[in-house]
Amino acid sequence: MILFVCTGNTCRSAMAEGLLRARLVERGGDAPVVASAGTEIRDRADLGATPAAVEVLADRGINLESHTSTPLSVEAVAGANLVVAMTRRHESAVGLLEPVARSRTFLAAEVVRLGGQVGPRGDRSMTDWVRALDGARGGHFTAGRVADEVADPWGGPDESYRRCADQLDGICSALARLLT
């Protein structure tokens, strides 16, 4: 399973989940399960995606209307082969929740940047491919680059949601190519 993580699971991680699922379907083949969760929604679980997130994905032919926010949990992290965090803060939250998950947790743009170094998954298992990604970090146990983060559009104008969706679509398209 691939797990996307952001703060409220109403914008970035929800859009990334929908985008990656759609890009994997377009490419055919065996697609891993894709899910998303939020680090700070314990009191607000079961919210839908924001109207702007629903709209920008609808413009891309992806229906996000049935999305409900899910709190980040130990079980979700433990069940994920790959955890994709939107910011270093989210990456840290995953590590605090489940320290052994650090080696399979990456920032959104970091996963495709490192994927470009290690190559497509090909015949490798997801676990082996993620190990290769971790190895491409060069032994550094640090968070990815600031440039690897995805800015939060929440509360911003519709244009900020479109920019976020464009960035996530590029990341998810590249990730789908690497995975299939």
Rosetta blueprint (number, residue, H / E / L):
1 M L
2 I E
3 L E
4 F E
5 V E
6 C E
7 T L
8 G L
9 N L
10 T L
11 C L
12 R H
13 S H
14 A H
15 M H
16 A H
17 E H
18 G H
19 L H
20 L H
21 R H
22 A H
23 R H
24 L H
25 V H
26 E H
27 R H
28 G L
29 G L
30 D L
31 A L
32 P L
33 V L
34 V E
35 A E
36 S E
37 A E
38 G E
39 T L
40 E L
41 I L
42 R L
43 D L
44 R L
45 A L
46 D L
47 L L
48 G E
49 A L
50 T L
51 P H
52 A H
53 A H
54 V H
55 E H
56 V H
57 L H
58 A H
59 D L
60 R L
61 G L
62 I L
63 N L
64 L L
65 E L
66 S L
67 H L
68 T E
69 S L
70 T L
71 P E
72 L L
73 S L
74 V H
75 E H
76 A H
77 V H
78 A H
79 G L
80 A L
81 N L
82 L E
83 V E
84 V E
85 A E
86 M L
87 T L
88 R H
89 R H
90 H H
91 E H
92 S H
93 A H
94 V H
95 G H
96 L H
97 L H
98 E L
99 P H
100 V H
101 A H
102 R H
103 S H
104 R H
105 T E
106 F E
107 L E
108 A H
109 A H
110 E H
111 V H
112 V H
113 R H
114 L H
115 G H
116 G H
117 Q H
118 V H
119 G L
120 P L
121 R L
122 G L
123 D L
124 R L
125 S L
126 M H
127 T H
128 D H
129 W H
130 V H
131 R H
132 A H
133 L H
134 D H
135 G H
136 A L
137 R L
138 G L
139 G L
140 H L
141 F L
142 T L
143 A L
144 G L
145 R L
146 V H
147 A H
148 D H
149 E L
150 V L
151 A L
152 D L
153 P L
154 W L
155 G L
156 G L
157 P L
158 D H
159 E H
160 S H
161 Y H
162 R H
163 R H
164 C H
165 A H
166 D H
167 Q H
168 L H
169 D H
170 G H
171 I H
172 C H
173 S H
174 A H
175 L H
176 A H
177 R H
178 L H
179 L H
180 T L
